[in-house]
């Protein structure tokens, strides 16, 4: 039986304001390479991915294209939108219309393994509407209101969502269209899909697949790649 293949969307249009950088987050270097280069390299390492469309910060398409040059011929760069959801929609419009599965990945998570992409793709190919990696919680979770603890949550039913998040292409397109009509925005593809009525399955996440959000995260990523900052 032919193995399922997929197209990938890499969202790289974030400004990275919390890092205090003068350039888009995806172009910041870790280990001497632009973050988007490391992330796209992780995507193309998965043999289940046939093409990659990168949503770049508007005006920086050339810089992003230069950063990912040499990683493969099936990589395209398009301008992203003002929100993550808009960037996903813009990139999805450039995906091969014959693609049956699309995985969406954040450039700010450059350390996802090829096995994680494969697990997401295979889960969708097996019949799921969508699939996401979920990292189990190890700490006790408290619900807080007005500075006071009002409850302790059972962590066995909670987890931390990661990317790549995959879905049947038609399911994702329909969800984005519904959200545009309803004028609602989500910061997570799974939340969008859940809202649109899709069933989202989970695969085990990876502790090393952390998101680069703060300067400490950036330094950690740089150190992992042998950059030796600071």
C-alpha positions in Angstrom: 0.0 0.0 0.0 1.3 3.4 -1.0 2.3 5.5 2.1 0.4 8.7 2.6 2.1 11.9 1.6 1.4 15.5 2.6 2.1 19.1 1.9 3.4 21.3 4.7 2.8 24.9 5.6 5.4 26.7 7.7 4.2 29.8 9.5 7.1 32.2 9.7 5.4 35.6 9.6 5.6 36.5 13.3 7.3 39.7 14.4 8.9 38.3 17.5 8.2 41.4 19.5 8.8 39.6 22.8 12.4 38.9 21.7 13.0 42.7 21.3 14.6 42.0 17.9 14.8 44.5 15.0 13.9 41.8 12.5 11.3 39.1 12.1 11.7 36.2 14.6 12.1 33.6 11.8 15.2 35.3 10.5 17.0 35.4 13.9 20.0 33.1 13.9 20.4 29.9 16.0 23.6 28.0 15.6 24.6 30.4 12.8 21.4 29.7 10.7 18.2 31.5 10.4 15.5 30.0 12.6 13.3 29.4 9.5 16.1 27.5 7.8 16.4 25.1 10.8 12.6 24.6 10.9 12.2 24.0 7.2 15.1 21.6 7.3 13.2 19.6 10.0 10.1 19.5 7.8 11.9 18.3 4.6 13.7 15.6 6.6 10.3 13.8 6.7 9.9 11.7 3.6 6.1 12.0 4.0 6.3 15.7 3.1 6.2 16.4 -0.7 6.2 20.2 -0.7 6.6 23.1 1.7 5.0 26.5 1.5 6.5 29.1 3.9 4.4 32.1 5.0 6.9 34.9 5.3 6.6 38.4 6.9 5.4 40.7 4.1 8.4 42.5 2.7 10.8 39.8 3.8 9.9 37.1 1.2 13.3 37.4 -0.4 15.2 37.1 2.9 13.2 34.0 3.8 13.7 32.5 0.4 17.5 33.0 0.7 17.4 31.4 4.1 15.8 28.2 2.9 17.6 28.1 -0.4 19.3 24.7 -0.9 17.0 22.8 1.4 15.0 21.4 -1.5 13.3 22.3 -4.8 9.8 21.8 -3.5 9.8 24.9 -1.3 7.9 28.1 -2.0 7.7 31.3 -0.1 4.5 33.5 0.0 3.7 36.6 2.0 1.9 35.9 5.2 -1.0 37.8 6.8 -1.5 40.0 9.8 -2.5 37.1 12.0 -1.3 33.5 12.2 -4.7 32.3 10.9 -4.4 34.6 7.9 -0.8 33.4 7.2 -2.0 29.8 7.3 -4.8 30.7 4.8 -2.3 32.5 2.5 0.1 29.6 2.5 -2.7 27.0 2.0 -3.8 28.8 -1.1 -0.4 28.1 -2.6 -0.4 24.4 -1.7 -0.9 21.8 -4.5 -4.7 21.6 -4.9 -4.3 17.8 -5.2 -2.8 17.5 -1.7 -5.0 15.4 0.6 -3.2 16.1 3.9 -1.7 19.4 5.1 0.5 19.8 8.1 1.0 23.3 9.6 4.2 23.9 11.5 5.6 27.0 13.3 9.0 28.2 12.3 9.4 29.0 16.0 9.6 25.2 16.7 12.7 24.3 14.8 13.4 21.0 16.7 10.5 18.8 15.7 11.7 15.4 14.6 10.9 13.7 11.3 9.2 11.0 13.3 6.8 13.5 14.8 5.8 14.8 11.3 5.4 11.1 10.2 3.2 10.3 13.2 0.9 13.3 12.5 0.6 12.5 8.8 0.0 8.8 9.4 -2.7 9.5 12.0 -4.6 11.7 9.5 -4.1 9.1 6.7 -5.6 6.4 9.0 -8.9 8.2 8.9 -8.7 11.1 11.4 -9.9 14.6 10.5 -6.9 16.0 12.1 -4.0 15.2 14.5 -1.7 17.2 16.8 1.2 16.4 19.1 0.3 16.7 22.7 2.9 16.9 25.6 1.6 15.5 28.8 1.7 17.7 31.9 4.0 16.8 34.8 3.3 19.6 37.1 0.1 20.1 39.2 -2.2 22.5 37.5 -4.1 25.2 39.6 -7.0 27.3 38.5 -6.5 30.9 39.7 -9.0 33.8 39.9 -8.1 37.2 41.1 -4.8 36.0 42.5 -6.4 33.1 44.5 -6.4 29.4 43.8 -9.9 28.3 43.2 -9.3 24.7 42.1 -6.8 22.0 41.2 -7.3 20.5 37.7 -6.9 16.8 36.9 -3.9 16.8 34.7 -4.5 13.4 33.2 -7.0 15.1 30.8 -4.8 18.1 30.0 -1.8 18.5 27.7 0.3 21.1 25.9 -0.4 21.4 22.2 2.5 21.5 19.8 3.0 21.7 16.0 3.1 20.2 13.4 -0.7 20.0 13.3 -2.1 18.0 10.4 -5.5 17.8 8.8 -7.3 16.6 5.8 -6.8 19.5 3.3 -10.5 19.9 2.7 -11.3 19.9 6.4 -8.7 22.7 7.0 -9.9 24.8 4.1 -13.5 24.5 5.1 -12.6 25.5 8.7 -10.7 28.6 7.5 -13.6 29.6 5.3 -16.1 29.2 8.1 -13.9 31.3 10.4 -13.5 34.0 7.8 -17.3 34.3 7.4 -17.8 34.3 11.2 -14.9 36.7 11.7 -13.3 34.6 14.5 -9.6 34.1 15.0 -7.7 31.3 16.6 -4.1 31.1 17.5 -4.0 27.3 17.2 -5.0 25.3 14.2 -6.5 22.6 16.4 -8.7 25.1 18.1 -10.0 26.3 14.7 -10.7 22.7 13.6 -12.4 21.9 16.9 -14.6 25.0 16.5 -15.5 23.9 13.0 -16.6 20.5 14.2 -13.6 18.4 13.2 -12.4 15.5 15.4 -8.8 16.0 16.4 -6.7 13.0 17.5 -3.4 13.3 19.5 0.0 11.8 19.1 2.8 12.0 21.8 4.6 15.3 21.7 8.3 15.8 22.2 9.9 17.7 25.1 12.6 19.0 22.7 10.0 20.5 20.4 9.8 23.7 22.4 8.6 27.0 21.0 11.1 29.9 20.8 9.2 32.8 22.4 11.6 34.5 24.8 15.2 35.5 24.8 15.9 32.5 27.1 14.3 30.2 24.5 16.5 31.7 21.8 19.7 31.2 23.8 18.7 27.6 24.6 18.1 26.9 20.9 21.4 28.5 20.0 23.2 26.5 22.5 21.6 23.2 21.3 23.0 24.0 17.8 26.4 24.9 19.1 26.0 28.7 18.5 27.7 29.6 21.8 25.9 33.0 22.3 26.8 35.2 25.2 
